[in-house]
Structure formats: C-alpha cells, structure tokens
Amino acid sequence: MTSPPPNPGLPFGQWLAEIAEINGDLHGLIMFSRADPLFPRDGEPDAVRSRLQSVWADQDLLPVVDEAERLWRSTCQGDSSGVTPSGKLRK
C-alpha cells in the first residue's frame, strides 16, 4: 500500500517526517527527523539546519536540507514534480 504525498500545508520539519518512502540522499535526513525527539517538527528549514548544527550532525546533511527545502516549497506551491503519486520522493 502506498501513501499520498505529505500534506502541502505541513511545516517543513513535519513534512520531512511524514514522507512515505525514502529514496536517495534524503534518507539520512528523514531518518534523523524521525529519530530525534527534539527535531523541530513545526520548524522551517533554517530551524532544521540549526538543529543539525547544534547536535554536530554529519555536515553532509546540510546540502540535503537545501534539496528537501526545494521539494517542500514546490509541494507547498502545488508543484508535485518532486513527489510521485505514491508519496515517494524522486531523485
């Protein structure tokens, strides 16, 4: 069974945690968002970047936040080009 893409009205942090299936470079960031109890689920992309830096997360995740932000913003604007109908992220 597949899930629909995350609700476009969700805050960035929650949007990350609710992505149904994970492909590519976003895997680490999404897993971090689900595992960290202090992850800013109601936060914007800058709050996520700050959290990653505050816990000395792998610096390779910072460019991934940029990519995720692009996908999130395109979803918020009704452009689903970054998300497949099943809720999987395209690479």
LINURCOR-V344502 format. One record per pair of residues at least 12 apart in sequence whose C-alpha atoms are under 10 Angstrom apart, sorted by the first residue. I is the first residue (numbers start at 0). GAP is how many residues later the second one is. Records with the same first field share a line. If there is no record, write none. Layout:
# LINURCOR-V344502
I->GAP + GAP
This chain:
# LINURCOR-V344502
0->85
1->18 + 19 + 83 + 84 + 85 + 86
2->15 + 16 + 17 + 18 + 82 + 83 + 84 + 85
3->15 + 16 + 79 + 80 + 81 + 82 + 83 + 84
4->13 + 14 + 15 + 16 + 70 + 75 + 77 + 78 + 79 + 80 + 81 + 82 + 83 + 84
5->12 + 13 + 14 + 66 + 69 + 70 + 77 + 81 + 82
6->12 + 65 + 68 + 69
7->64 + 65 + 66 + 67 + 68 + 69 + 70 + 71 + 72
8->63 + 66 + 67 + 68
9->31 + 32 + 33 + 62 + 65 + 66
10->29 + 30 + 31 + 32 + 33 + 34 + 61 + 65
11->28 + 29 + 30 + 31 + 32 + 33 + 34 + 35 + 36 + 56 + 57 + 60 + 61 + 64
12->17 + 20 + 21 + 26 + 27 + 28 + 29 + 30 + 31 + 32 + 34 + 35 + 56 + 59
13->16 + 19 + 20 + 25 + 26 + 27 + 28 + 29 + 30
14->15 + 18 + 26 + 27 + 28 + 53 + 57 + 60
15->13 + 14 + 15 + 16 + 17 + 18 + 25 + 49 + 52 + 53 + 56
16->12 + 13 + 14 + 15 + 16 + 17 + 18 + 22 + 24
17->12 + 15 + 16 + 69
18->64 + 68 + 69 + 70
19->66 + 67 + 68 + 69
20->65 + 66 + 67 + 68
21->65 + 66 + 67 + 68 + 69
22->65 + 66 + 67 + 68
23->65 + 66 + 67
24->35 + 36 + 38 + 39 + 40 + 42 + 43 + 66
25->35 + 37 + 38 + 39 + 41 + 42 + 63 + 65
26->34 + 37
27->30 + 32 + 33 + 36
28->19 + 23 + 28 + 29 + 31 + 32 + 33 + 35 + 36 + 39
29->34 + 35 + 38
31->20 + 25 + 29
32->15 + 19
35->15
37->13
38->12 + 13
43->25
44->20 + 21 + 23 + 24 + 25 + 27
45->19 + 20 + 23
47->14 + 17
48->12 + 13 + 14 + 16 + 17
49->12
51->13
66->15 + 24
67->14 + 21
69->12
70->12 + 18 + 19
